[in-house]
Amino acid sequence: MTESSPARAAHAPAVLDLAHLHGSLSDPALLSMNLLNEVSDHYPDAVSFAPGRPDPGGFAIEDVHRYLRIWTEHVTEAEPRGAEAARNRLYQYGRTKGVIQDLVARNLAVDENIHADPESILVTVGCQEAMLLVLRALRADDRDVLLATDPAYVGITGAARLVDLPVVPVDSGTTGIDLDDLAAKVREARAAGLRPRACYLVPDFANPTGLSLDVPTRHRLLDLAAELDILLIEDNPYGFFGDGAPPRPTLKSLDTGRRVVYLGSYAKTALPGARIGYVVADQPVVRGGESVGTLADELSKIKSMITVNTPPVAQAVIGGKLLDCDFALREANRDATARYGKRLRHLLDGLAARFPATSPVAWNRPDGGFFLVVTVPFVADDDLLAYSAKRHKVIWTPMHHFYTAGGGLRQLRLSCSSLTPEEIDLGLDRFASLVTDLLERT
Amino acid sequence: MTESSPARAAHAPAVLDLAHLHGSLSDPALLSMNLLNEVSDHYPDAVSFAPGRPDPGGFAIEDVHRYLRIWTEHVTEAEPRGAEAARNRLYQYGRTKGVIQDLVARNLAVDENIHADPESILVTVGCQEAMLLVLRALRADDRDVLLATDPAYVGITGAARLVDLPVVPVDSGTTGIDLDDLAAKVREARAAGLRPRACYLVPDFANPTGLSLDVPTRHRLLDLAAELDILLIEDNPYGFFGDGAPPRPTLKSLDTGRRVVYLGSYAKTALPGARIGYVVADQPVVRGGESVGTLADELSKIKSMITVNTPPVAQAVIGGKLLDCDFALREANRDATARYGKRLRHLLDGLAARFPATSPVAWNRPDGGFFLVVTVPFVADDDLLAYSAKRHKVIWTPMHHFYTAGGGLRQLRLSCSSLTPEEIDLGLDRFASLVTDLLERT
């Protein structure tokens, strides 16, 4: 051992080799998330159809103060120890499950016809933490696998990678999920000695496809999940944003067998900067045949080692927002929903105006949400994206990032949730010139 | 596949068996965290020496509003786009690394003589997320192990368990870490084909022991880490709270070789309810011999799959607090530090008054922090804790929870950070009656 001395020699720097860090750090899913988050920053002059960002509308920082005051007042009036309770709840560490589960439960009853015991709800740091908690709990050993509709949100693929849980892709088909493929994949996995634990999907206006399951498919999926004995992980960030058609029931509201773990988010519907999501996990858990509580209780144990608590300050802001709209958040989002619908129609009309039926460019027509998928007659990869951003000043998302097992090379995702109609027009003009440029080359 | 029909049959509930969930859920470390967090709630009449909670002092909810306004004003003045920049930063998803790293860096320079590039700092949801990120990155495969001083904070043991990273205990000795044991453990692990990656420790007023490394030991530890080629993970939640003696330099401030990954927290020094921690990870990372950035960049990729962002609302509150005290947070904590010191001395004096030198009860004498350890002539386990809480109305923490490889059965931890001198006296009277009760039985 070296002796201590007054004049210290400098040490050579510690260098870490990526080959000796966790494999997820070399995984396409994690690299995609960074690329997708940062591409718009690199080309500030480009019109970006990339981020699925909510539009701030009339948001003002003063709203944060107002929500916080509404929540403070509510706790002060509702609790026996009044103002002291509000102060302690905001100041101190609280229960790992959260401090606003009762308010979330009331919101779910009003907006989604989901009637959840607040004790089965865990408030999380964004929906992303909820995904990680559920996947960490379900991944017991090397045999476990997750099913996920393909293409899928990179956040679920990345979370699965972080807990070393392989993802088995299930064809999205044209209705959001191909049930025959789901059944076949579960059976194949079991035949190979694996344990398919759950199927992840976004039933409403999925990211990246924009697809939604129709109601009969929802019922059939629930029946099939019971038959196959797998859980369904329902992720619902965009359900409010239907363009005209009446809302479809969530899987969780139809779930009579506690098959559905429901992931919710207030990022798109209340305030992204609060980073408040939640999970409803009412599945009973047993040990040696005896009940030990619910999956929510187990997720709470895991959360105590990840973030301990979701910041009470951020929970209080969302709690105030829910109180402010009397738990009818869907109604409070009516203007935003109309705005998103108008933009989506503007995008669809703009595509039709620029690419006639004879054009080799095609796209799907979601009836809501933030996303649609365009198919092009050339490879739309990251290199082309860089070229498009630089030369044509328009940014979009290569679909191949969302495919678990390859595919999507001639597809791209467009989002217009945070673009004005004028920006959409400008962006589409530039996109059309990119297409012309590429078609002239081939 | 079942056909959809108008009248739906109810499904039998999905039941999960704990045996098929992740092993961490049956691990003592995760069960401890819950037990320790909840025991005080079960016995509201008891005096609790259990939680290492900061004292709210004169905190008022209005402070949260004030900090938020200070931060808003700062961004509005500092950024070219002014008020719009502040609004966007608070509203939108931001960079995964955070929105206040520059403020954290200034605070570290003022308070700790640590001069970190803001790009090497990642703002996290409490220090717990920082631990998880670092351990996830370092655990590449089955050969990797973490070293940690024993006994250790359950948060590090639990985070290691979540990423399936075994913990090799290193004796804390009487000075916080036994360097000979550290060297021996690293060599033994290597001889067994394992890869010891880092050693975790709390050099100042450790939880649970209250021990601090003296300055020569700090230098020797840095030399030894370089010699052994391992990282040091320095966790520093209590460093401000020395009782009189001048602050000792952090390992990071002495680190000339980028050996130290520094974990910081504003939970004890600013506002627990904001849940803001951070990690300084300036280690260079290479791939195939070429630089690809720093460990902070890699941690950011992992964070993008755990929480995506630390809530900007919570970051802004802490940013405002840092601006408010002109980055001199240690000075801003002077009154709190004096209060904690007075309580610790009151606890030490109270123990001495109740247990004379001839008593079989002994304790250590930390010179700051929130904790001390009492050794008793009987087994102080969870059963005795329940008995103590019920019969004698006093709560403490069994030390065995903090030992990785067993031990501490006749030790208990006392914390008095959130107790008044009167509560400490009452609690110690009750604790003395518990000791008398137990000694009469044996």
Interface residues (C-beta under 8 A of the other chain):
Chain A: M1 T2 E3 S4 R8 A9 A10 H11 A12 P13 A14 V15 L16 D17 L18 A19 H20 L21 H22 G23 S24 L25 A29 L30 L31 M33 N34 N37 R53 P56 F59 A60 I61 V64 H65 L68 T72 A86 R87 N88 R89 L90 Y91 Q92 Y93 G94 R95 T96 V125 G126 Q128 E129 L132 R136 A137 L138 R139 A140 G155 G158 A159 R161 L162 L179 D180 A183 R195 P216 H219 R220 L222 D223 L224 A226 E227 D229 L231 L254 T256 G257 R258 R259 A267 L271 P272 G273 A274 R275 I276 Q283 P284 V285 V286 R287 V292 L295 E298 S300 K301 I302 S304 M305 I306 T307 V308 N309 T310 P311 P312 V313 A314 V317
Chain B: M1 T2 E3 S4 R8 A9 A10 H11 A12 P13 A14 V15 L16 D17 L18 A19 H20 L21 H22 G23 S24 L25 A29 L30 L31 M33 N34 N37 R53 P56 F59 A60 I61 V64 H65 L68 T72 A86 R87 N88 R89 L90 Y91 Q92 Y93 G94 R95 T96 V125 G126 Q128 E129 L132 R136 A137 L138 R139 A140 G155 G158 A159 R161 L162 L179 D180 A183 R195 P216 H219 R220 L222 D223 L224 A226 E227 D229 L231 L254 T256 G257 R258 R259 A267 L271 P272 G273 A274 R275 I276 Q283 P284 V285 V286 R287 V292 L295 E298 S300 K301 I302 S304 M305 I306 T307 V308 N309 T310 P311 P312 V313 A314 V317
